[in-house]
């Protein structure tokens, strides 16, 4: 199998797993969102530690310990992903899957906005247009919900910020996830211990199957991230960018078709505006990439005759 085909296989695998993740999270009830989050963190550490041990790649920790700025960045990334995971779990288990899907639809627009505000990047006119339509969509959805869609905005901002920090750190997927989860593991274990002492823990008190599902939350977290890393190393950025819409489409389908969450006309109009913004954004990205490649080929020096 060629690297490109393998990249598409990894990419579709990652986004399919993320797309159907609400179905998995629903099975973890009656555990509360914070208990699910704590188990997700703890078992992610265990799963990735075993993976790194099998790969004989634990030595990277010694090198990382000598980089205090990188450790500080990892702590920031850990806090952002904890907010993202916790918000997503709360949204799914409070029957707001549609709003969580919205968060991942608008995430690419938030990433562009972060590029302008944090990295001082200059936007092309089509990117400004996409941001404007995205802002209008948020306004329409605010009127529909009677409030800001704060779950969606929190998911988009936290994941966008997480991606920005991760880009600057440049850590491999497995190693990065291990250290981020390890930073959060102590408070997570403390919370689980407190729940157990107070008799409020669902872990081990619902059924054997429920306990196993909570333990498997670590693998369910790590596997799509590792698949995504494999795809990112093999696919062009534009291809990966288009595949990413698969996850929120599937999440939206889960919310509307499986969990029967409401989708009134005003909400549908808000989502339609988001999709228009994404179409503008994606078409512009594809065209810009093609122009850049064409320019590079034009400027490339001709090979001297042999």
Legacy VTK file of the C-alpha trace (Angstrom):
# vtk DataFile Version 3.0
C-alpha trace
ASCII
DATASET POLYDATA
POINTS 306 float
0.000 0.000 0.000
1.345 3.436 -0.938
2.004 6.034 1.807
-0.763 8.235 0.363
-3.384 5.474 0.532
-2.212 4.544 4.008
-2.551 8.198 5.006
-6.153 8.303 3.800
-6.860 5.044 5.647
-5.465 6.484 8.877
-7.307 9.780 8.368
-10.696 8.230 7.707
-10.153 5.852 10.633
-9.415 8.717 13.033
-12.367 10.872 11.981
-14.793 7.938 11.867
-13.884 7.082 15.474
-14.259 10.726 16.536
-17.526 10.997 14.614
-19.140 8.095 16.454
-17.579 8.943 19.828
-20.903 10.289 21.218
-22.308 6.746 21.020
-19.457 5.534 23.234
-19.802 8.364 25.751
-23.529 7.697 26.164
-22.649 4.159 27.307
-20.564 5.563 30.187
-23.562 7.000 32.008
-24.531 7.107 34.899
-20.919 8.193 35.566
-20.809 11.990 35.677
-18.801 14.104 33.199
-15.941 14.754 35.651
-15.640 11.084 36.567
-15.573 10.118 32.874
-12.947 12.812 32.219
-10.785 11.582 35.100
-10.926 7.989 33.857
-10.169 9.145 30.325
-7.020 10.878 31.596
-5.798 8.091 33.882
-6.320 5.249 31.424
-4.790 7.303 28.594
-1.591 7.487 30.651
-1.645 3.729 31.210
-2.392 2.881 27.572
0.220 5.211 26.063
2.843 4.215 28.661
2.413 0.573 27.649
2.641 1.581 23.987
5.831 3.584 24.530
7.326 0.752 26.561
6.591 -1.653 23.713
8.240 0.814 21.328
11.153 1.200 23.783
10.754 4.951 23.619
10.646 5.991 27.278
14.035 7.717 27.059
12.490 10.844 25.558
11.359 11.863 29.071
14.960 12.510 30.159
15.548 14.869 27.248
12.216 16.608 27.827
13.004 17.165 31.525
15.898 19.421 30.460
13.537 21.727 28.530
11.602 23.815 31.096
9.907 25.963 28.446
8.635 22.859 26.671
7.313 21.515 29.988
5.463 24.795 30.576
3.962 24.551 27.086
2.887 20.968 27.767
1.133 22.115 30.961
-0.793 24.721 28.935
-1.683 22.120 26.286
-2.825 19.722 29.011
-5.115 22.358 30.549
-6.639 23.190 27.146
-7.284 19.561 26.185
-8.786 18.885 29.631
-11.227 21.770 29.072
-12.001 20.418 25.602
-12.564 16.821 26.749
-14.607 17.864 29.775
-16.813 20.213 27.752
-17.399 17.575 25.096
-18.325 14.891 27.643
-20.700 17.296 29.388
-22.293 18.295 26.066
-22.868 14.721 24.915
-24.240 13.486 28.229
-26.522 16.505 28.632
-28.125 15.736 25.242
-26.442 18.569 23.335
-24.576 16.557 20.712
-25.711 18.936 17.954
-24.070 21.877 19.716
-20.835 19.920 20.216
-20.820 19.136 16.479
-21.145 22.868 15.800
-17.982 23.416 17.839
-15.941 21.226 15.527
-17.535 22.739 12.418
-16.402 26.232 13.430
-12.999 25.068 14.717
-11.202 25.736 11.367
-12.508 29.310 11.439
-11.281 29.732 15.017
-7.844 28.451 13.962
-7.730 31.159 11.264
-8.789 33.769 13.829
-6.019 32.620 16.193
-3.557 32.935 13.333
-4.526 36.598 12.952
-4.663 37.521 16.649
-1.776 35.435 18.021
0.585 34.782 15.111
-0.150 38.106 13.338
-0.832 36.341 10.060
-2.378 38.233 7.158
-5.614 36.854 5.742
-6.678 36.657 2.132
-10.042 38.285 1.203
-11.803 34.899 0.993
-10.627 34.043 4.503
-12.031 37.328 5.821
-15.310 36.521 4.048
-15.412 33.072 5.660
-14.840 34.595 9.098
-17.599 37.138 8.486
-20.103 34.466 7.472
-19.026 32.377 10.483
-19.650 35.329 12.784
-23.110 35.797 11.253
-23.808 32.097 11.847
-22.927 32.436 15.543
-25.281 35.455 15.763
-28.154 33.484 14.166
-27.546 30.524 16.485
-27.402 32.859 19.505
-30.885 34.123 18.635
-32.108 30.541 18.139
-30.678 29.218 21.417
-31.550 32.375 23.345
-27.903 32.483 24.464
-24.430 32.204 23.024
-23.679 28.620 21.885
-21.048 28.539 24.626
-20.415 24.798 24.463
-19.575 25.034 20.761
-17.413 28.123 21.257
-15.569 26.562 24.210
-14.849 23.416 22.185
-13.630 25.383 19.173
-11.470 27.805 21.184
-9.941 25.140 23.437
-9.118 22.785 20.563
-7.844 25.636 18.395
-5.607 26.835 21.233
-4.460 23.277 21.867
-3.484 22.889 18.214
-1.567 26.170 18.312
0.425 25.125 21.389
1.068 21.647 19.970
2.339 23.149 16.704
4.879 25.215 18.629
5.969 22.279 20.799
6.419 19.896 17.867
6.139 16.729 19.966
5.248 13.354 18.382
1.649 12.235 19.002
2.195 9.371 21.463
4.883 11.138 23.491
2.883 14.368 23.618
-0.324 12.645 24.702
1.532 10.706 27.403
3.095 13.808 28.976
-0.105 15.855 28.723
-2.130 13.085 30.362
0.575 12.570 32.991
0.342 16.261 33.954
-3.386 15.796 34.560
-3.149 12.313 36.113
-2.500 13.381 39.729
-5.575 15.659 40.056
-7.619 13.051 38.150
-6.568 10.295 40.568
-7.273 12.603 43.493
-10.778 13.285 42.230
-11.477 9.583 41.663
-10.233 8.814 45.183
-12.503 11.502 46.624
-15.497 10.096 44.722
-14.748 6.588 45.973
-14.384 7.671 49.618
-17.732 9.487 49.427
-19.460 6.508 47.809
-20.306 8.524 44.686
-18.123 6.675 42.168
-19.858 4.802 39.363
-16.678 2.835 38.592
-17.114 -0.765 39.760
-20.675 -0.161 41.000
-22.804 -0.297 37.825
-21.821 -3.464 35.973
-18.726 -5.316 34.808
-19.337 -4.083 31.262
-19.592 -0.462 32.414
-16.316 -0.784 34.336
-14.556 -2.212 31.271
-15.889 0.645 29.123
-14.470 3.219 31.549
-11.079 1.472 31.456
-11.168 1.411 27.642
-11.670 5.199 27.586
-7.869 5.501 27.499
-7.560 3.444 24.321
-10.603 5.202 22.826
-8.804 8.504 23.402
-5.343 7.500 22.202
-6.082 5.386 19.115
-7.745 8.110 16.959
-5.011 10.579 17.952
-2.330 8.137 16.822
-4.219 7.448 13.576
-4.476 11.207 13.018
-0.723 11.587 13.513
-0.136 8.841 10.958
-2.418 10.621 8.483
-0.825 14.025 9.090
2.613 12.602 8.245
1.424 11.186 4.881
-1.292 13.471 3.510
-1.197 17.002 2.078
-2.651 19.543 4.494
-5.539 20.359 2.143
-6.584 16.686 1.972
-6.427 16.359 5.735
-8.385 19.590 6.099
-11.260 18.288 3.982
-11.387 14.919 5.764
-11.736 16.681 9.132
-15.348 17.642 8.362
-16.292 13.958 8.481
-16.271 13.917 12.303
-18.729 16.794 12.966
-20.986 15.567 10.129
-21.232 12.173 11.834
-21.666 13.802 15.258
-24.490 15.958 13.890
-26.100 12.851 12.384
-25.848 11.079 15.749
-27.480 14.035 17.496
-30.376 14.430 15.063
-31.009 10.904 13.766
-30.056 8.705 16.731
-30.588 10.889 19.807
-33.462 12.869 18.207
-32.219 16.296 19.300
-34.270 19.192 17.870
-33.160 21.013 14.721
-35.602 23.913 14.233
-35.424 26.015 11.032
-33.463 28.869 12.652
-30.833 26.437 13.953
-30.618 24.775 10.561
-30.101 28.212 8.999
-27.235 28.878 11.421
-25.597 25.571 10.520
-26.112 26.337 6.798
-24.197 29.610 7.240
-21.378 27.724 8.964
-21.231 25.302 6.031
-21.123 28.211 3.558
-18.204 29.686 5.500
-16.399 26.334 5.458
-16.951 25.918 1.709
-15.472 29.390 1.070
-12.571 28.626 3.423
-11.841 25.204 1.880
-12.075 26.316 -1.761
-9.743 29.229 -1.035
-7.256 26.914 0.709
-7.232 24.472 -2.218
-6.798 27.255 -4.776
-4.031 28.904 -2.751
-2.173 25.592 -2.463
-2.424 25.023 -6.224
-1.180 28.548 -6.972
1.737 28.104 -4.552
2.753 24.801 -6.164
2.455 26.265 -9.668
4.633 29.218 -8.669
7.210 26.901 -7.123
7.376 24.819 -10.313
7.773 27.956 -12.433
10.613 29.259 -10.289
12.384 25.884 -10.056
15.659 25.907 -12.071
15.671 23.764 -15.194
17.869 20.687 -15.136
21.063 21.070 -17.132
21.276 18.807 -20.178
23.424 15.714 -19.635
LINES 1 307
306 0 1 2 3 4 5 6 7 8 9 10 11 12 13 14 15 16 17 18 19 20 21 22 23 24 25 26 27 28 29 30 31 32 33 34 35 36 37 38 39 40 41 42 43 44 45 46 47 48 49 50 51 52 53 54 55 56 57 58 59 60 61 62 63 64 65 66 67 68 69 70 71 72 73 74 75 76 77 78 79 80 81 82 83 84 85 86 87 88 89 90 91 92 93 94 95 96 97 98 99 100 101 102 103 104 105 106 107 108 109 110 111 112 113 114 115 116 117 118 119 120 121 122 123 124 125 126 127 128 129 130 131 132 133 134 135 136 137 138 139 140 141 142 143 144 145 146 147 148 149 150 151 152 153 154 155 156 157 158 159 160 161 162 163 164 165 166 167 168 169 170 171 172 173 174 175 176 177 178 179 180 181 182 183 184 185 186 187 188 189 190 191 192 193 194 195 196 197 198 199 200 201 202 203 204 205 206 207 208 209 210 211 212 213 214 215 216 217 218 219 220 221 222 223 224 225 226 227 228 229 230 231 232 233 234 235 236 237 238 239 240 241 242 243 244 245 246 247 248 249 250 251 252 253 254 255 256 257 258 259 260 261 262 263 264 265 266 267 268 269 270 271 272 273 274 275 276 277 278 279 280 281 282 283 284 285 286 287 288 289 290 291 292 293 294 295 296 297 298 299 300 301 302 303 304 305
